[in-house]
Amino acid sequence: MAEATARPELDTATRVATTVAAVAAALVAQAALAAGWRMVTGHSAGHPAPLRTVTGRSPAPSPGPDDDSPLTEVLVFAAISAATVAVARTWAARKTRDYMVRSR
């Protein structure tokens, strides 16, 4: 059985910086994805609940009873959005953690 590599114990400043970087990366990734989706498809993709960006604007309208977005489009946007945000958060958290550990 392979042994797990030991991760160094992280101090509070590193944990806070990593969390802030991950949240910021997720917000930027979602805003970029919404803008890119709008450019490619010509319309905004719906969200299950109204979200607000840093500027206070909703990145996309909430779907309502009269929402006519095809199910396949909603599923494609959800899959791309989830993957993009997960990759951005993971990358930002790892890079921030590595930087903080090296700078000690």
C-alpha positions as a printed Julia matrix, in Angstrom:
104×3 Matrix{Float64}:
   0.0    0.0     0.0
   1.4    3.4    -0.94
   1.98   5.83    1.88
   0.3    9.19    1.73
   2.66  12.11    1.51
   2.67  14.19    4.66
   1.42  17.72    4.15
   2.98  20.42    6.28
   0.79  21.89    9.0
  -0.54  25.21    7.75
  -0.7   28.29    9.93
  -3.75  30.52   10.16
  -2.42  33.14    7.72
  -1.83  30.48    5.07
  -5.31  29.04    5.55
  -6.95  32.46    5.31
  -4.9   33.45    2.23
  -5.68  30.13    0.55
  -9.4   30.5     1.23
  -9.5   34.09   -0.03
  -7.59  33.13   -3.19
  -9.91  30.19   -3.86
 -13.05  32.3    -3.45
 -11.63  35.1    -5.63
 -10.65  32.59   -8.32
 -14.14  31.08   -8.27
 -15.76  34.5    -8.68
 -13.45  35.46  -11.53
 -13.93  32.09  -13.25
 -17.7   32.32  -13.0
 -17.77  35.9   -14.31
 -15.47  34.99  -17.2
 -17.53  31.91  -18.0
 -20.79  33.89  -17.97
 -19.28  36.52  -20.3
 -17.88  33.85  -22.6
 -21.18  31.98  -22.66
 -22.97  35.2   -23.53
 -20.51  35.85  -26.4
 -20.77  32.33  -27.8
 -24.52  31.75  -27.46
 -25.8   35.31  -27.62
 -27.76  35.02  -24.37
 -27.22  34.49  -20.68
 -27.38  31.1   -19.04
 -29.81  30.69  -16.16
 -28.93  30.01  -12.54
 -31.11  28.22  -10.02
 -30.97  31.24   -7.71
 -30.12  34.88   -8.36
 -26.41  35.33   -7.79
 -24.61  38.61   -7.38
 -21.13  39.34   -8.63
 -18.64  41.66   -6.99
 -20.21  44.57   -8.91
 -23.64  43.72   -7.52
 -25.09  42.76  -10.89
 -26.66  39.4   -11.51
 -24.44  37.41  -13.91
 -27.45  35.77  -15.49
 -31.2   35.87  -15.06
 -32.85  33.33  -12.82
 -34.96  30.8   -14.63
 -38.63  31.19  -14.01
 -41.77  29.44  -15.16
 -41.42  31.11  -18.57
 -37.74  30.17  -19.0
 -37.31  28.64  -22.44
 -33.7   27.46  -22.15
 -33.33  23.96  -23.56
 -32.44  21.35  -20.96
 -29.31  20.3   -22.86
 -28.04  23.9   -22.82
 -28.64  24.19  -19.09
 -26.85  20.88  -18.45
 -23.88  21.84  -20.65
 -23.53  25.2   -18.91
 -23.77  23.55  -15.48
 -21.09  20.98  -16.32
 -18.71  23.54  -17.84
 -19.32  25.96  -14.98
 -18.72  23.36  -12.28
 -15.53  22.1   -13.89
 -14.17  25.61  -14.55
 -14.82  26.84  -11.02
 -13.41  23.66   -9.45
 -10.2   23.89  -11.49
  -9.8   27.62  -10.76
 -10.34  27.17   -7.01
  -7.98  24.22   -6.79
  -5.25  25.94   -8.81
  -5.49  29.18   -6.8
  -5.52  27.38   -3.46
  -2.51  25.23   -4.34
  -0.46  28.11   -5.75
  -1.26  30.31   -2.76
  -0.43  27.54   -0.3
   2.86  26.78   -2.08
   3.79  30.45   -2.1
   2.97  30.89    1.59
   4.93  27.77    2.59
   7.97  28.84    0.52
   7.94  32.39    1.88
   8.26  31.34    5.53
